[in-house]
Amino acid sequence: MKRLGGEWSSKNGQAGFWVGIADPGGFLDRHYPVPPGQERVVRCFAKP
């Protein structure tokens, strides 16, 4: 989730909650590596 200050946070399953993620792409690479032959699709859903 993108926060008002421009940083991101993530609820990572049951394991934890991270705040202050400055590089969401790097976070995804570390915590959710893409299997060989596949690509990552990132979608951002927002409420008004």
OpenMM code with the backbone's topology and positions (N, CA, C; nanometers):
from openmm import Vec3, app, unit

residues = "MET LYS ARG LEU GLY GLY GLU TRP SER SER LYS ASN GLY GLN ALA GLY PHE TRP VAL GLY ILE ALA ASP PRO GLY GLY PHE LEU ASP ARG HIS TYR PRO VAL PRO PRO GLY GLN GLU ARG VAL VAL ARG CYS PHE ALA LYS PRO".split()
positions = [
    Vec3(0.0843, -0.1164, 0.0000),
    Vec3(0.0000, 0.0000, 0.0000),
    Vec3(0.0896, 0.1237, 0.0000),
    Vec3(0.0593, 0.2174, -0.0871),
    Vec3(0.1346, 0.3418, -0.0899),
    Vec3(0.0796, 0.4361, 0.0153),
    Vec3(0.1681, 0.4881, 0.0995),
    Vec3(0.1298, 0.5800, 0.2073),
    Vec3(0.1330, 0.7243, 0.1578),
    Vec3(0.0743, 0.8132, 0.2343),
    Vec3(0.0687, 0.9544, 0.1955),
    Vec3(0.2066, 1.0161, 0.1775),
    Vec3(0.3050, 0.9713, 0.2547),
    Vec3(0.4403, 1.0262, 0.2439),
    Vec3(0.5184, 0.9746, 0.1248),
    Vec3(0.4590, 0.8844, 0.0449),
    Vec3(0.5256, 0.8323, -0.0725),
    Vec3(0.5944, 0.6984, -0.0510),
    Vec3(0.6043, 0.6532, 0.0754),
    Vec3(0.6629, 0.5220, 0.1004),
    Vec3(0.5535, 0.4160, 0.0965),
    Vec3(0.5972, 0.2908, 0.0939),
    Vec3(0.5047, 0.1791, 0.0832),
    Vec3(0.5076, 0.0961, 0.2094),
    Vec3(0.3993, 0.0220, 0.2322),
    Vec3(0.3951, -0.0753, 0.3413),
    Vec3(0.3431, -0.2065, 0.2836),
    Vec3(0.3696, -0.3166, 0.3536),
    Vec3(0.3259, -0.4464, 0.3048),
    Vec3(0.2856, -0.5355, 0.4205),
    Vec3(0.1730, -0.6001, 0.4076),
    Vec3(0.1319, -0.7059, 0.4989),
    Vec3(0.1775, -0.8345, 0.4333),
    Vec3(0.2785, -0.8975, 0.4898),
    Vec3(0.3421, -1.0140, 0.4285),
    Vec3(0.2881, -1.1423, 0.4915),
    Vec3(0.1659, -1.1799, 0.4530),
    Vec3(0.1046, -1.3005, 0.5079),
    Vec3(0.0919, -1.2938, 0.6586),
    Vec3(0.1116, -1.4077, 0.7242),
    Vec3(0.1043, -1.4129, 0.8698),
    Vec3(0.2361, -1.3698, 0.9342),
    Vec3(0.3421, -1.3575, 0.8533),
    Vec3(0.4764, -1.3378, 0.9066),
    Vec3(0.5040, -1.1973, 0.9597),
    Vec3(0.4432, -1.0952, 0.9035),
    Vec3(0.4781, -0.9627, 0.9521),
    Vec3(0.4190, -0.8497, 0.8718),
    Vec3(0.4500, -0.7306, 0.9161),
    Vec3(0.4028, -0.6080, 0.8533),
    Vec3(0.5222, -0.5156, 0.8389),
    Vec3(0.5541, -0.4747, 0.7183),
    Vec3(0.6665, -0.3855, 0.6937),
    Vec3(0.6150, -0.2471, 0.6587),
    Vec3(0.6784, -0.1464, 0.7131),
    Vec3(0.6470, -0.0071, 0.6794),
    Vec3(0.7754, 0.0605, 0.6329),
    Vec3(0.7611, 0.1717, 0.5645),
    Vec3(0.8779, 0.2485, 0.5204),
    Vec3(0.9536, 0.1824, 0.4076),
    Vec3(0.8852, 0.1169, 0.3154),
    Vec3(0.9500, 0.0523, 0.2015),
    Vec3(0.9736, 0.1587, 0.0952),
    Vec3(1.0979, 0.1972, 0.0794),
    Vec3(1.1307, 0.3022, -0.0173),
    Vec3(1.1393, 0.2469, -0.1597),
    Vec3(1.1751, 0.1183, -0.1748),
    Vec3(1.1917, 0.0562, -0.3059),
    Vec3(1.1000, -0.0664, -0.3157),
    Vec3(0.9748, -0.0478, -0.3598),
    Vec3(0.8831, -0.1610, -0.3637),
    Vec3(0.9280, -0.2722, -0.4580),
    Vec3(0.9947, -0.2386, -0.5685),
    Vec3(1.0448, -0.3408, -0.6600),
    Vec3(1.1486, -0.4291, -0.5946),
    Vec3(1.2417, -0.3698, -0.5222),
    Vec3(1.3433, -0.4459, -0.4498),
    Vec3(1.2823, -0.5315, -0.3400),
    Vec3(1.1820, -0.4786, -0.2715),
    Vec3(1.1127, -0.5552, -0.1684),
    Vec3(1.0479, -0.6795, -0.2293),
    Vec3(0.9794, -0.6617, -0.3424),
    Vec3(0.9158, -0.7755, -0.4081),
    Vec3(1.0197, -0.8780, -0.4531),
    Vec3(1.1325, -0.8322, -0.5068),
    Vec3(1.2380, -0.9245, -0.5507),
    Vec3(1.2909, -1.0080, -0.4344),
    Vec3(1.3057, -0.9474, -0.3178),
    Vec3(1.3588, -1.0197, -0.2015),
    Vec3(1.2566, -1.1159, -0.1404),
    Vec3(1.1314, -1.0718, -0.1286),
    Vec3(1.0309, -1.1497, -0.0570),
    Vec3(0.9453, -1.2388, -0.1467),
    Vec3(0.9320, -1.2013, -0.2720),
    Vec3(0.8482, -1.2762, -0.3653),
    Vec3(0.9215, -1.2931, -0.4980),
    Vec3(1.0292, -1.3716, -0.5007),
    Vec3(1.1041, -1.3864, -0.6259),
    Vec3(1.0171, -1.4491, -0.7353),
    Vec3(1.0391, -1.4035, -0.8576),
    Vec3(0.9633, -1.4522, -0.9722),
    Vec3(1.0266, -1.5824, -1.0210),
    Vec3(0.9474, -1.6883, -1.0357),
    Vec3(1.0018, -1.8140, -1.0867),
    Vec3(1.0560, -1.7969, -1.2295),
    Vec3(1.1577, -1.8742, -1.2663),
    Vec3(1.2116, -1.8654, -1.4023),
    Vec3(1.1025, -1.8880, -1.5075),
    Vec3(1.1072, -1.8081, -1.6123),
    Vec3(1.0106, -1.8199, -1.7207),
    Vec3(0.8807, -1.7457, -1.6973),
    Vec3(0.8667, -1.6787, -1.5819),
    Vec3(0.7457, -1.6013, -1.5538),
    Vec3(0.7823, -1.4556, -1.5349),
    Vec3(0.6828, -1.3698, -1.5347),
    Vec3(0.7074, -1.2274, -1.5113),
    Vec3(0.6137, -1.1774, -1.4032),
    Vec3(0.6542, -1.0703, -1.3379),
    Vec3(0.5727, -1.0105, -1.2319),
    Vec3(0.4787, -0.9073, -1.2930),
    Vec3(0.3537, -0.9114, -1.2502),
    Vec3(0.2553, -0.8112, -1.2882),
    Vec3(0.2110, -0.7433, -1.1591),
    Vec3(0.2309, -0.6135, -1.1502),
    Vec3(0.1946, -0.5382, -1.0305),
    Vec3(0.0715, -0.4548, -1.0622),
    Vec3(-0.0291, -0.4684, -0.9772),
    Vec3(-0.1510, -0.3907, -0.9927),
    Vec3(-0.1702, -0.3065, -0.8668),
    Vec3(-0.2166, -0.1865, -0.8865),
    Vec3(-0.2410, -0.0986, -0.7738),
    Vec3(-0.3891, -0.0624, -0.7711),
    Vec3(-0.4559, -0.1021, -0.6664),
    Vec3(-0.5977, -0.0715, -0.6508),
    Vec3(-0.6107, 0.0419, -0.5506),
    Vec3(-0.6919, 0.1391, -0.5846),
    Vec3(-0.7071, 0.2560, -0.4962),
    Vec3(-0.8541, 0.2865, -0.4747),
    Vec3(-0.8807, 0.3418, -0.3601),
    Vec3(-1.0154, 0.3901, -0.3295),
    Vec3(-1.0121, 0.5417, -0.3300),
    Vec3(-1.1183, 0.6051, -0.3773),
    Vec3(-1.1203, 0.7515, -0.3759),
    Vec3(-1.1242, 0.8074, -0.2355),
] * unit.nanometer
topology = app.Topology()
chain = topology.addChain("A")
for resn in residues:
    res = topology.addResidue(resn, chain)
    for name in ("N", "CA", "C"):
        topology.addAtom(name, app.Element.getBySymbol(name[0]), res)
